[in-house]
Amino acid sequence: MKDLYPSRINGYPKIINRKDPIIYNSTANDGPLNQSELDFYEDNGYLFMPNLFSTDEVQILQQELRRNMNDNKESQEPHVIKESQGNEIRSVFDVHNNDEFFHDLSSHERIVSIAQQLLGSQVYINQSRINFKPGFKGKDFYWHSDFETWHMEDGMPNMRAVSCSIVLTDNYHYNGPLLLIPGSHKYFVQCVGDTPDNHYLESLKMQNFGVPDHDSINWLLEKGGKIDSAVGPAGSVLFFESNTLHGSNSNISPLPRSNVFFVFNSIENKLVEPFAGTTPRPEFAANRSNIKPIIPKNFEMTKKSFMVNKQYYYR
C-alpha cells in the first residue's frame, strides 16, 4: 500500500497537505450534527459539545470511573499505564473490551451516530482508554498528531478516524485540559527519527518519537491563529479529528482531570502493517482482532446503576 504520509525520517521534516477528506460524504441529513457544526469541525478539526450527558448520567459516569480506578490501582497488567515518575495510574486502555459498563458506553447512539456522520461509514473502536490526571501530580503530554502514531506504529492507512473524549470531571483552564491548534488537521507534519522497538512502553507515558519539531508547531499556530482549550463541565464531549495537533499541560491544581476516550475508526480504514516497518503495537493500543461495525445502542442512564450477575441495569 502506498504511504501517503511518510514520517519518522532523517533530515529536515516537511509539512504535507492533507490528502484525505475531513468529512466523508455526509450532510446535516445524515446524523445529529447540523450544518454549522459540520462546518466548524471541517474548518477547525474538533467540536466541543457541552452537556451531551446529563447531570444524572454524569453521576453514574463518575461512579464507574472511581470503580475502574479502584479495580486497577494495584494492577501490573500492560494495559494499565502508570505515571513515569510514580505509581499513580495515568491511563487504563482497552476499557471497551475489559469493562462491561464502558463497553456499553462505547456503543451509545449519542456518540456513535456523530462518529458515523463525520466518517461517512460504519465505525469500530480502534482504541479506548480512561485518562486519569490527578491533582498536583498529573503530567503533561507534548504536542502530537494521533494519526502520525497510528499511521506509523499501527498501520492506519488514511485519516478517517475521530477521537471522542467524554469529560468526566469539570475541565478548567488550570487543571490540564486538552489544548488544540485549530486547522492543524489540514496538514501532516513529518517527524524525525527512527522508531525504537516496543516504543509504546515509553510513549504511552511520555512520547519522545513521533512529535513535531518547534518550527512546524509555530507554523501551524500561525496558520490557526490561536490555541484552543477543551474546557467545560463534566458530561461534555469533545470530538477531534485524528490528525489535529493537540497536547496538555501538567496538572498542578488540586482538581483532577479525567476523561474516557474512544477512537472511532471507519470500518473501511482497517489497520495494515505499520508504515514505520516495526512490529505492531499490542491489541490494547490498536485493535486488530474481531473487527465488527458497532451497532449503536439507545439507552438511558439515570441516578443509579447496579450490577447483577455481571450485567448492568439502568433505572
CORCORGI-V197301 format. One line per field, one symbol per residue. ss: DSSP state (H for helix, E for strand, L for the rest). psi: psi as a letter, one per 20 degrees, with the letter a starting at -180 (. if undefined). burial: # if it has 24 or more other C-alpha atoms within 12 Angstrom, else .. A space follows every 50 residues. Layout:
ss->???
psi->???
burial->???
//
This chain:
ss->LLLLLLLLELLLLLEEELLLLLLLLLLHHHLLLLHHHHHHHHHHLEEEEL LLLLHHHHHHHHHHHHHHHHHHLLLLLLLEEELLLLLLEEEEELHHHHLH HHHHHHLEHHHHHHHHHHHLLLEEEEEEEEEEELLLLELLEEEELHHHHH HHHHLLLLLLEEEEEEELLLELLLLLLEEEELLHHHEEELLELLLLLLLH HHHLLLLLLLLLLHHHHHHHHHHHLLEEELLELLLLEEEEELLLLEEELL ELLLLLEEEEEEEEEELLLLLLLLLLLLLLLLLLLLLLLLLLLLLLELLL LLLLEEEELLEEEEL
psi->ppoimpalrqapqqppqpiqrgpnkqaiijaiprhgggggghhhjropnq khqrgghhggghghggghghhjhjqjqhioprqhmajqpgqorkhihioh ghgghijphhhhhgghghikrqrrohqqqpppnqqhiprrprprphhggh ghihkogrmlqppooopiqpprhjklrpqqopiiiiqpoqqqqqoqqlhh hhhigpphqkqqrhggggghhhghirpqqmqrqqirpppqqhjppraqrq njripqoqqpopopqqijkqqaqpiijrpqqrhhhophqlpqqpoqpnqp pbhqqrpplkpqqp.
burial->....####....###..#.#####.#....###...##.########### ###...##.###.##..##..#......#####....##########.#. ##################################..############## ##########################################..#...## ..###########..##..##..#..######################## #...######################.#.##.######....##...... #...#..........
//
